[in-house]
Amino acid sequence: MESLSPEPRGLRARKRQETLERIAETGLRLFSQNGYDATTLDDIAKAAGISRRTFFYYFKSKEEILLDWQMRGFSASLHRAIMTQPPGKAPFEVVRDAMLALSVGFRTQEFISIDRVMRSSETLKARKQATYSLHENALHASLVELWPDPARSTSLRLVAMASLGAMRLAIEAWILAGGDQSVDTFLKAAFDGLRSEFGTPSR
């Protein structure tokens, strides 16, 4: 007699991912509504329909929810966008066009609300800044995958650093403007500034 098979691994993974996203979205909503300090772990667990113990299975702290929001899939998404760019572009152009392709997914009000929370304390701001070095390493690795010549590694790291700097300035300008305009406008302006100052890196 054939025994009942356990729940497929893919289904379990999908359910875990759905629960993680529900907890994160709930936490972000409560942070925006009530403030980061005023929102407790119990508040998040109750609103997400889980126990406190389950919360700690997915996140170690409230802070991790914010870091998850900032990091959630960005490097992976940017890597995919870079790899799908047509050949013949310079590294600078590849990164710019990949970022422009990703910018359509920015949800204006959520982005602005949570960014305001991330800036609300020195600890959160420091952790936010630390994630940029992770993005930089991931972006550099993506560029090296396209241009594997070891002699170009340093220049490609400079492209990664400058491109992420341009993105940060563009997003800050977009948020200060209230998010009413398309973020594309600010990204293009930031990269145009890089081009005018340093020129387009070679292919």
N, C-alpha and C positions, 0 to 999 in steps of 0.2 A: 504494500500500500504506500502510495507516494505521500510523503510528509508535506505539510504546509510550508511553503517557502517564506523566508523572512521578507520584510519590506525591502524592495529593491534599493540598492545603495543610492542610485540617482534620485529616487523619490525622497529618501531621508535627507540627502544633501539639499535638495530644493526646499524642503520644509524648514530646515535649519536656516537657510538663506532668507526665506520669507519671514521667519520669526526675528532674525537679526534686523532686517530692514524695518519691520513693524516697530520694534523697540526703538531703533534709531529715529525713525520718523516721529514717533510719539514724543521722545525726548526733545527733539528739535522744536516741535510744535509747542510744548510746554515751556521751553526756554524762551521762545519768542513771546508767548502770551504772558508768562508770569515772572520772567527773569531767571537767569541761571542760578543765582544764589538761593532764590526762594523755592526752586523746584527740588524736591527730594527724590531719592531713589525709589522710595515707596510710592510717590506720586506717579513716577514713570511706569513702575511695575503694574500698579492698579489700572492706569489708563490703557496700558498695552495688553491687559488681561493675562498677566503672568505672575508668578510668585517672585519674591525677592531673590530666592535661591536661583531661579531660572535666569534672572537678570544677570547675576554674577557668572553664569555659565557663558554668556555672550560678551559682557563688558565688565571690566574691573572697577570702573568709576564713571561718573557723569562726564568727566573730561574726555574719556575715550569715545563717547558718542560724538563729541565735537570733532575730535581728530578723525574719526571714521568718516564724518561728513566731508572734511577737507580732503581726505585721502581717497575716498571711495571711488575706486576704479579709475582715477585720473591718469596715473602713469600708464596703466594697461590700455586705456582708451586712446591716449596720445600715441602710444607705441603702434596700435592698430592703424590709427589715422596716418602716421608717418609711413608705415609700410605700404599703404595703399596709394601714396602719392605717385604720379607718373614720373618716369625717369627723365633725366636731363635737367633737373632743377639743382640749384646750389643748396647746401645744407640749411642756410638761413631761410631760403624760400620754402623748403620742405617743412620746416618747423612752423613758420608763419601760416602756411596754408593748412597744415594739420590743426593748429590751434583755432583758426577761423572755422574749420569744419566742426570742431567740438563746441564752439561757442553757442551754437543754436540750441544746445541742451541746457543752457543756464536758465534757471527759473528765477526771474528777477526778484520778486518779493522775498522768497525763501532765502536766496543768496544774501540779500542785503540785511535781512533780519538776523541771520545766523552770524554773518560777518561782524555785525555790531556786538553780538554776544562774545565772539572770539576776542574782540578788542576791549572787553569790559574789565579785564584784570591782567596784571603783569605776567602772572603764571601762564594764562591762556595765550597771551601774545607771544611769550617765549616759545611755547610749544608749537604755536602756529608757524613761527619763523623757522623752527627746527625742521619742519616737514619739507621746506623748500629745498634743503640739501638732499633729501631723499628723491624729490622730483628731479633735481639736477642730475643725480647719479643715474636715474632711470632714463632720462632723456639722452644723456651722453651715451649710455649703452645702446640705445636705439640707433643713434647716429653712427656709432662704430659698427653696428651690424650692417648698415648700408655702405659705409666707407671703412673697410677693415684694415686699411694700411696703417700700421703702427705709427708711422711718421706723422699722421694727421690727428692722432688721438688728442694731443694738447689743443690744437686749434678747434677741434670739434667740441671739446669741453668748454672753450670760450664761447662758442656758438650757443651751447646749452645754457651757460650762465647768463649771457646777454639776452637770450630769448625769454628765459623765465623772468628776468628783470623787467623786460618790456611788458610781459603779460601782467606782472604784479602792478606795475604803474598804470596800465590800461584799466585793470579791474578797479583799482582805487579811484581813478578818475571817473569811471562809470558809476560807482557807488555814490561818490560825492555829488554827481549830477542827478542822483535820484533814481537811476535806472530807467529813465523814460526813453532814452535813445537806445539803439541797438548797441550791444557791446562790441560788435564788429567795427563800428566807427572808431572806437578807442583803440582796439587792437591794431587796426591798420595804421592809425596815426603814430602809435608807439613804434611799430616796425619801420614805418617810413622815416622816423627820427633816427633809428639805428642805421638804416641804409645811408641816409644823408651824412651821418657823422663818420661812419667806418667803411662804407661801400659794401657791396654784396660779396660775401666770401666766395672763393673759387669753387668750381665744380670738381 
